[in-house]
Amino acid sequence: MTDAPKTNRGPLAGPENRAALIAAGRAVFDEQGVNAPLSAVARRAGVGQGSLYRHFPDRTALALAVFEENMAQIEHLAAAPGTTLRDLCDLVTHQTEGTAAFLALVGANSGSDTGSDERMLIFESRLRDIFATRWDARDGLLGPSATLDDLVLAVGMVAGIVMQSPRSQRHHTAAAAWELVQRGLRS
């Protein structure tokens, strides 16, 4: 962890600073949640707050950058032949352990007509589209009356409870919460 600001190298440092901010954001959000002070992210990245805000004008922009890698993994899995909805939810469950803060943001925007951040809605739309590609391959995960909205809401609910769990308990909590939610979605 770097706490001292780096020597100013001007525009050449931009890509390196961005990468450092994303890595620091991932670590800080994982440790303290998505509402952690952004100054902690800048400090961990070893850059000033001005650099943070040049790259990420607000918390949501940073959160989206931090979790873009996870979405790419989900999209990659969805594109693989034979992938089922269960496979996708298993990956989301695994990712929830380290990205609960982001998934809680997605769930908070789900179905809301007011106050939603358009950027989060786009991210949620991507997740919905991914789930929809495998909707017919439910593999017993969901019952006939379950909807895509139900599944996206379930993701947000699981993330919310995992986010409240101590780090050492996240795996157990994520697995238990998904099992409970899936029982309801199967009916």
N, C-alpha and C positions, 0 to 999 in steps of 0.2 A: 504494500500500500504506500503510495506516494502522497505526502502531505504538503510538500513545498512546490510552489508554482515553477513551471519549467521556464528556461530562458526564452524570451520572445524571439521566435524565428520567422515571424511574419506569416504571410499566406502559405508558405511551404509547409508549415506545421499543421495546416487545416485537416488533412485526412488523418494524420496521426492523432491529433487532438480529438477528432470525432470518434475514432475507434476507441480511444482511452475513455471518453465520456460514456460510450455505449457499454463498455465492459464495467466501468464503475457504476453506472446506472443499474445494470443487472445485479451486481453484488449488493448495492445499497437497497434496492427495492426488495431483493430476496431477504435481506436481514431486517429491514425496518418497515417494509410495506411501501406501496406506491405513493403514500403521502409523506414519505421521508423528506427532510429538508434538501432542496436542490443544492444548497451550499455543500452538503456532505458528499454529493456526487462530484461536484467540481473539485473539492479537496482531495477525494480519493483518486480522481483522474490526474491530479497534479496540474490543473489549469485554473485560471481565474474564472469567476462567475461570468465575466463578459464573454469569454470564449464559449462557455456553456450556452449562453443565450444567443450567441451568433449562430450556433449550430442548431439549437433547439429552443425556439421562442417561448415554449411553455412545457409544462409537465407531460401533457399528453403526447406532444411531439417526441419527447425523449422516451416515453413508455412505448410508443409505436416502434421507434428505432430499436429499442432493446429487445422487443419481442418479435420483430420481423423474422429473425432467424428461426424461431419456433414455428411460425406460420409456414415458412419455406419447407421445413421438415414435414409438416402435416400435408402440404400440397404435394411434396415428392412421394410420400406414402400413398396418397390418394390416387396418384397417377400409375402406381404399380399394379399390374394385372393381378387379379385375385384378392385385392384388398377389400375387406369388409368394413362395415360401419363399426363393428366391434374393434377391429384393428385400429381404426382412427380414434375411437374413444379411449382405447388402451394407451395410445401415444399421448392424447390430451391429458389423461390421468397422470401419466408419468411426468409430463411437462408441468402439470399443475403444482407439483411439489416445489418447483423452483420459480414458477411464474404465476402463482396464485393472484398476485396483485394485478397483473394485467388481465387475467381472465375475469376477475371481479369487476374491472372496468367495463369489459365487454358485456357481462351480465347486467350491470347497472344501466347500460344503454338499451338493453333488449326490450323491445316493445314500447319504448317511451316515445311519445310524440312531441314532447317539449323538453328543452334543456339538453338534448343529446348533442354531443360533439360529432360533427359530420365525419371527422377522421376515424372515430371509433366505430361509427356506423358502417363505414367502408370496410374496416377490418372485420367487423361482425358479419358483414355480407360475404366476405371471402370465406369465413368459417362456415356459414350457412351453405354456400355454393359447394364447398368441399363435402360437407355432410350429405348434401343432395345427390352428389355423384355416386354415392354408395348407399342411398336410401333403400334400394331393393335388396341389398346384401346385408340385411339387418342381423342375420345369424342368431336369431333368438334374443337379441339385445333389447328390442322394443316390441311392444304389442301392436296390434292392428289399429288401435285408436290413438296411438302416440303421434304427435306432429313434430315437424321440424322446430317450431317455436318451443315445444316442450323440451326438446333436446338442448337447444341453445340456453334456455332458462336453467336446465339442469347443470350445464357447464358452469354458469354463473353461481349457482347455489353451492356446488361442490367447491368451487374456487373460494367462495366467501368463507366457508367453514375451514378450509385448509389454511387460508391466510391467517386465521385466528389461532391456529395450532402452533405449539412450539416446533421449531425446526426439526427436532429429533422425532417428533410424532407425525410429521406431514405424510410420510408414506402410508402409515397405518390409517391415518384419518382419511386420506384420499381414497384408498381402497374401500374402506368401510362406507364412506359417504356414497361412492359410486354404486356399491352393491345395494344400498338402501334405495337410492334414486332409481336404479334400474328395476327394482321390484315394482315400483309404482308405474314406471313407463311400460312394463310388460303387460299390465292389465288392460 
